[in-house]
């Protein structure tokens, strides 16, 4: 609003010091001075639409200023808006046109005679001179007026553009932050799903394999009671089916393991071994860990789950074979886990046989450890190393 009011005042000032108005003051007549005043007051109203149609406003203002002595303030204000809101070659071609128009308007005003018929001469000329007499302005004065007006217009436009672009960039950054926050939340939920899937696989897989082994032992010792044998067979079959269903479910949820919340210790390894013994698994174990209480929680959980998975795999793929398990560890040497049993080809080819080893590999790599496994003569061997300290 202030721009429009200032432009109206400058336009009226240019009209007041124009040849038609000077002639009217000297006794001239005609409708032209009145039409000129009306145009000077009405044309700035178009500036209210300069934000929507900056090219049109600038072109109209420049064209009118060429034919009517209303000064060059209108096209310069419109040009500032155009530069602030548009980009491209058309903007700078329009700027060149406004510059030529401004030079024409300044030159026309400077050539007007006498002094009272020129706004520039009245403002910049000698104050002691008679308004009815001629006066001349230097080229330096005219150039200064031209450069100052055009420079302010272009500078204001560039300033507005930079502020608009900065505001747009701020909005874009805020939008990116919002998207990043959503992605972060999604990743956190994903990590939690990974952790839950891992815990379900390790814990439930271990329990189901024990249940299957108990049912197998019961079926083998049912004797002459067919009902007991049938019930044991159903329990073992359903335990195997439950394992298959569990694998199918976890194949959707399970990815490389994320952050976990430890709830076990190295002393719990004895519980895992005892459960395997109780299920009838043929197992020879040796576990020795120095300063077990000082082991980091991620390490204790990884060792616990790896041992649990190794025994589960052995029961599943070689249920009647002797399993040899050795766990050694110390703060200086880290932890090594070795397990081996006789290789049984038919059982090893069962569905999902590699899933447990993949999980062990993921746990070892997460802590900076290694997993090696393979056949050695007729023995299937697994060797895991884990550093005591992470990183």
C-alpha positions, 0 to 999 in steps of 0.5 A: 500500500505504501508503494502505491501511495508513494507512486501516486505522489511521484506521478502527480509531482511529474504531472504538476511540473509538466508542459501541459500544466504549465500552459494551463497555469499561463491561461491555457485551456483544454481537457488534456491537463484534466485527463492527465491528472485523472490518468496519474491518479487512476493508473497506479491502481493497476499496481494492485494486480502487479503480483498476479500479472507482473509482465502485463503491468510493467509493459502497460506502465512503460507504454503509458509513461512514454506517451504521457508525462507521468514520470518513470516511477510507475514502470520502475515499481512494476519492474521491481515486482517483476524481478522479484517474482519471475525469472528467465530471459524475458525478465531481463529483456523487459528490464532493458525496455524499462531502462530505455523508457526511463532514459526517454522519460528523463530526457524528455523532462530535461528538455522541457522548457521553461524550468517550471515545465520540468520536474527535474529542473524544478527539483535539481535546478538552481533555486534562485532561477526564475521558474519562467526562465529556461534552465539546464541540467548537467549530464552527470545529474541526469545520469545520476537520476537514471542510475539511481532510479533503475538501480533501486528498482532492480535492487529491490526486485532482487532483494524480494526474490532472495527473500522469497527463495529463502522462505521457499527453501525454509519451507522445503527444509521443514518438509524434508525434516518432517519426512526424515522424522517420519522415516526415522520413526519407521526405521525405529519400528522396523528395528523393533520388528527385527528384534522381536522376530529374532527373539521369537525365532531363537526362543520359540525355535528352541522350545519347539525343537525340545518339544519335538524331541520329547515327543519323539522319545515318548513315541519310541518308548510307547510300547504296546499302547497305540494311543500313546504312540499316536498322541506322541506322533501327533505332538511331534508332527504338530511341533514340526508344522509349528516350526514351518509356520514360524519360519514362514511368518518370520520370513516376512518380518525378519531382516538383519538384526538391529538394536537389542535389549539384553536379558540374559547372561553367560551363566545362563548357558548352563540352562541351555545345556541342561535343557538339551540334556533333559530332552535326550540330546547327546551332548558333550559340552565344555564352557569356560569364561573368565570374568563372565560378569564383566562381559558386555550385554550385547556379547552375552546375548549373542553368545547365549543365542548362538549356543541356543541356535547351534543346539537347536540346529543339531537336534533338528538336522542330526537328532541322533548324533553326538554333539560336541560344544566348546565355549571359551572366553576372556576379556583379553581373547574374546569368545570362541564357540565351537560345535561339531557333530556327524554330518547327516545329508538327508536331514541337512537338506531339510527345508530352512536348514540354512536359516539358523546359520544365517542368523548366527552369521548376522549376530557375529558380524554385528559385533565384529566377529566371524562365522566359519562352518563346513564339512571336515571328513564326516563332521559338520563343524561350526566355529564362531569368534566374538570380540569382548569389546564392541568396536 
